[in-house]
Amino acid sequence: MGIENYLAFLITATLFVMTPGIDTMFVLNKSIGQGRKSGVYATLGINAGVLTHALIGALGLSVLIAKSAIAFTLIKYIGAVYLIYLGFIKLKTKKDLLANVSIDNKKPKAKNDFWTGFLTNTLNPKVALFFLAFFPQFINPEEIQNPVPFVLLGLTFAIIGIVWYISLTILASMFYERIINNPNIGSRLNKCSGVVFILMGLKIGST
């Protein structure tokens, strides 16, 4: 399928998804404040946005590579620098994003949460930048103009997100107090993912 180092992609993508951020807070808010159904719809909306980014990124990357022979090398090093940058940012982050989760007692239709999650993710330029920097590192250079590997990686990323956020939705009501009152959970995830991103960036830049 033109994909390389798929296991490394699975590990890194899982850590990225699990790192507390806007999507995590959104799903927790919906799950705790409005119930599991809202959390599931929010999860599906967020990952529909992921697939949108993957499709747009695949088509855009194909056009870019087709126009320039050195574009792949340029993207490779930009991606390496960006991953290292993300790693250092996560290592330096001291605040626990999970502490910012608040309960929303308003209960609109759960289906509205799908579109809110979809728009929140789709309109986030950081997600698009991450995909364009991250995904090409796991695509065979000979297949870089083929949008299929990029879309497959996007689909994998979305599946990881669905599994994680639905699990979070189910467990949120059971372990909410423990999660929110433990400031070490979010910071540990940040540091762990930060180290992985730096190592991945160094590996990509040296090959």
matplotlib code that plots the C-alpha trace (Angstrom):
import matplotlib.pyplot as plt

x = [0.0, 3.0, 3.2, 6.5, 7.1, 3.5, 4.1, 6.0, 3.1, 0.6, 2.6, 3.3, -0.3, -1.7, 0.4, -0.6, -4.3, -4.0, -2.2, -4.7, -5.8, -8.9, -10.4, -10.0, -11.6, -14.5, -15.2, -15.0, -17.3, -19.9, -19.6, -19.8, -22.2, -24.6, -24.1, -22.4, -24.5, -23.2, -19.7, -20.0, -21.4, -18.6, -16.1, -17.5, -17.6, -14.0, -12.8, -14.9, -12.8, -9.6, -10.7, -11.4, -7.9, -6.5, -8.4, -7.5, -3.9, -3.6, -4.8, -2.7, 0.4, 0.1, -0.1, 2.8, 5.1, 4.0, 5.3, 8.7, 11.2, 12.8, 9.4, 9.5, 12.9, 11.8, 8.7, 10.8, 13.0, 10.2, 8.3, 11.4, 11.8, 8.1, 8.0, 11.0, 9.4, 6.2, 8.2, 9.9, 6.6, 5.0, 8.1, 7.9, 4.2, 3.6, -0.1, -2.6, -5.1, -7.5, -7.9, -9.7, -12.5, -15.9, -19.3, -21.9, -25.4, -27.1, -28.5, -29.1, -29.6, -26.7, -26.5, -25.5, -22.3, -21.3, -21.2, -19.6, -16.8, -16.5, -16.1, -13.8, -11.4, -11.8, -11.2, -8.1, -5.0, -2.7, -4.3, -3.7, -0.1, 0.5, -0.8, 1.3, 4.4, 3.8, 2.2, 4.7, 7.4, 5.6, 5.0, 7.4, 9.0, 8.0, 4.3, 4.4, 2.3, -0.3, -3.0, -4.0, -1.3, -2.0, -5.7, -5.1, -2.9, -5.7, -8.2, -5.9, -5.5, -9.3, -9.8, -7.3, -9.2, -12.6, -11.4, -9.6, -12.4, -15.2, -13.2, -12.7, -16.5, -17.3, -14.8, -15.3, -18.3, -16.7, -13.3, -14.0, -13.0, -9.8, -8.8, -9.5, -8.0, -4.8, -2.6, 0.0, -2.0, -2.0, 1.6, 2.9, 1.2, 2.6, 6.2, 5.9, 4.6, 7.2, 10.0, 8.6, 8.1, 11.7, 13.1, 10.9, 12.0, 15.7, 15.3, 13.5, 16.1, 19.0, 17.7]
y = [0.0, 2.3, 2.6, 2.2, 1.7, 1.2, 0.0, 3.2, 5.2, 3.4, 4.0, 7.7, 8.4, 6.7, 8.9, 12.0, 11.1, 10.3, 13.6, 15.9, 18.7, 20.5, 17.3, 15.5, 18.4, 18.6, 14.9, 14.9, 17.9, 16.3, 12.9, 14.2, 17.1, 15.6, 11.8, 9.1, 9.6, 13.1, 11.9, 9.3, 11.8, 14.2, 11.5, 10.7, 14.3, 14.9, 11.9, 12.8, 16.0, 13.9, 12.1, 15.4, 16.6, 13.4, 13.6, 17.3, 16.7, 13.7, 15.6, 18.7, 16.7, 14.8, 18.1, 19.6, 16.5, 16.4, 19.9, 19.6, 16.8, 18.2, 18.7, 15.4, 16.0, 19.5, 18.1, 15.4, 17.9, 20.3, 17.4, 16.4, 19.9, 20.3, 17.0, 18.0, 21.4, 19.6, 17.4, 20.3, 22.1, 19.1, 18.6, 22.2, 22.2, 22.2, 22.8, 19.9, 20.5, 18.0, 20.4, 22.8, 20.5, 21.9, 20.4, 21.7, 21.1, 22.3, 19.3, 20.1, 17.3, 14.9, 15.0, 18.7, 17.5, 15.7, 18.9, 20.8, 18.2, 18.1, 21.8, 22.2, 19.7, 20.6, 24.3, 23.7, 24.5, 22.8, 19.4, 20.0, 21.1, 18.0, 15.7, 17.3, 17.1, 13.7, 11.4, 11.7, 10.2, 6.9, 6.8, 5.1, 7.9, 6.0, 6.2, 9.8, 11.1, 8.4, 9.7, 6.2, 5.7, 9.2, 8.4, 5.0, 6.6, 9.1, 6.3, 4.5, 7.8, 8.2, 4.6, 5.1, 8.3, 6.7, 3.8, 6.2, 8.8, 6.3, 4.5, 7.9, 8.5, 5.3, 5.7, 9.4, 9.1, 6.3, 7.9, 11.6, 12.7, 10.7, 12.1, 15.7, 15.6, 14.0, 16.7, 14.2, 12.3, 15.0, 16.1, 12.6, 12.0, 15.3, 14.3, 10.8, 12.0, 14.8, 12.3, 10.2, 13.1, 14.3, 10.8, 10.5, 13.8, 13.0, 9.6, 11.2, 13.9, 11.5, 9.2]
z = [0.0, -0.1, 3.7, 5.7, 9.4, 10.1, 13.7, 14.5, 13.0, 15.2, 18.4, 17.6, 16.4, 19.5, 21.8, 19.9, 20.2, 23.9, 24.7, 26.4, 24.1, 22.6, 21.4, 24.7, 26.6, 24.1, 24.4, 28.2, 28.5, 26.3, 28.0, 31.5, 31.0, 28.5, 28.7, 26.7, 23.6, 23.2, 23.8, 21.0, 18.6, 19.5, 18.9, 15.5, 14.5, 15.5, 13.5, 10.5, 10.6, 10.7, 7.5, 5.9, 6.7, 5.4, 2.1, 1.5, 2.6, 0.2, -2.8, -1.9, -1.3, -4.6, -6.5, -4.6, -5.2, -8.9, -9.4, -7.7, -7.5, -4.3, -2.6, -0.8, 0.7, 1.8, 3.4, 5.1, 6.9, 7.7, 9.2, 11.2, 12.6, 13.4, 15.3, 17.3, 18.0, 19.1, 21.4, 23.1, 23.5, 25.2, 27.5, 28.6, 29.2, 33.0, 33.2, 33.1, 30.3, 31.9, 34.8, 32.5, 31.8, 32.8, 33.0, 30.6, 31.9, 28.8, 26.8, 23.1, 20.6, 20.7, 16.9, 17.1, 18.9, 15.8, 13.7, 16.5, 16.8, 13.0, 12.6, 15.7, 14.2, 10.5, 11.1, 13.3, 11.1, 13.5, 12.6, 8.9, 9.5, 11.7, 9.0, 6.2, 8.4, 9.9, 7.4, 4.5, 6.8, 6.7, 2.9, 0.4, -1.7, -4.8, -3.7, -2.4, -5.4, -4.7, -2.4, -1.2, 1.4, 2.9, 3.1, 4.7, 7.3, 7.9, 8.3, 10.8, 12.7, 12.8, 14.0, 16.8, 17.7, 17.7, 19.9, 22.4, 22.7, 23.0, 25.7, 27.3, 27.0, 28.7, 31.5, 32.0, 34.3, 36.3, 36.8, 36.4, 39.9, 39.8, 36.4, 37.2, 40.7, 39.6, 38.0, 37.0, 34.4, 31.7, 32.3, 32.2, 28.8, 27.5, 28.5, 27.2, 23.8, 23.8, 24.0, 21.3, 18.9, 19.5, 18.8, 15.7, 14.4, 14.9, 13.2, 10.2, 9.9, 10.0, 7.3]

ax = plt.figure().add_subplot(projection="3d")
ax.plot(x, y, z, "-o")
ax.set_aspect("equal")
plt.show()
